[in-house]
């Protein structure tokens, strides 16, 4: 392999390693309200993620993702909510078929 290709592969590997998810030490522990977010709250957070993102740019007290969650079920709800939202957005941009 050429030297530039080695550098590119190394840089790509570093980039991908930097995107890897780490452990969540707050998973399963109650938040300030004394509750742990589950599937339904994850679903809601996934649906409202665009609004939450814009607000989080201007307010440091707003986060996209609830860290005090129950793990897999919250994540599943979050992804399903985001897919519901994305499906609605993409459906509207398809246009009419004749």
C-alpha positions in Angstrom: 0.0 0.0 0.0 1.0 3.5 -0.6 2.0 5.7 2.3 -0.9 8.1 1.8 -3.3 5.1 1.9 -1.8 4.0 5.2 -2.4 7.5 6.7 -5.9 7.5 5.4 -6.8 4.1 6.8 -5.2 5.1 10.2 -7.1 8.4 10.3 -10.4 6.6 9.4 -9.8 4.0 12.1 -9.2 6.9 14.7 -12.4 8.6 13.5 -14.5 5.5 13.9 -13.0 4.7 17.3 -13.8 8.2 18.5 -17.5 7.6 17.5 -17.8 4.4 19.5 -20.3 4.5 22.3 -19.0 4.3 25.9 -20.6 3.1 29.0 -23.4 5.1 30.7 -22.7 5.2 34.4 -26.2 6.7 35.1 -28.1 3.9 33.3 -30.7 2.4 35.7 -30.3 5.1 38.3 -33.1 7.6 39.0 -32.9 11.1 37.8 -33.6 14.3 39.7 -37.4 13.5 39.7 -36.7 10.0 41.1 -37.6 8.2 37.9 -35.8 6.1 35.3 -36.8 6.8 31.7 -38.2 3.7 29.9 -39.6 2.8 26.5 -42.4 5.4 26.3 -40.2 8.3 27.3 -37.6 7.1 24.8 -40.3 7.0 22.1 -41.3 10.6 23.0 -37.7 11.8 23.0 -37.1 10.3 19.6 -40.1 12.0 18.2 -39.2 15.5 19.5 -35.5 15.2 18.8 -35.4 18.0 16.2 -37.1 20.5 18.5 -34.9 19.5 21.4 -31.8 19.8 19.3 -32.6 23.4 18.3 -33.4 24.3 21.9 -30.2 22.6 23.2 -28.1 24.9 21.0 -29.2 27.9 23.1 -29.9 26.3 26.5 -27.2 24.3 28.3 -29.9 22.7 30.6 -31.6 20.8 27.7 -30.1 17.5 26.4 -31.1 15.3 23.5 -30.9 12.1 25.4 -32.0 11.1 28.9 -29.0 9.6 30.6 -31.1 8.2 33.5 -32.7 5.5 31.4 -33.3 1.8 31.8 -31.0 0.9 28.9 -32.1 -1.2 25.9 -35.8 -0.4 26.1 -35.2 3.4 26.3 -32.8 3.2 23.4 -35.3 1.1 21.4 -38.1 3.6 22.0 -35.8 6.5 21.1 -34.8 4.9 17.7 -38.4 4.0 16.9 -39.5 7.6 17.7 -36.8 8.9 15.4 -37.8 6.5 12.7 -41.4 7.6 13.0 -40.4 11.2 12.6 -38.0 10.5 9.7 -40.6 8.4 7.9 -43.1 11.2 8.1 -40.6 13.7 6.8 -39.5 11.5 3.9 -43.0 10.5 3.0 -43.9 14.2 2.5 -41.1 14.8 0.1 -41.8 11.9 -2.2 -44.4 13.8 -4.3 -47.3 12.2 -6.2 -46.9 9.2 -8.4 -49.1 9.1 -11.5 
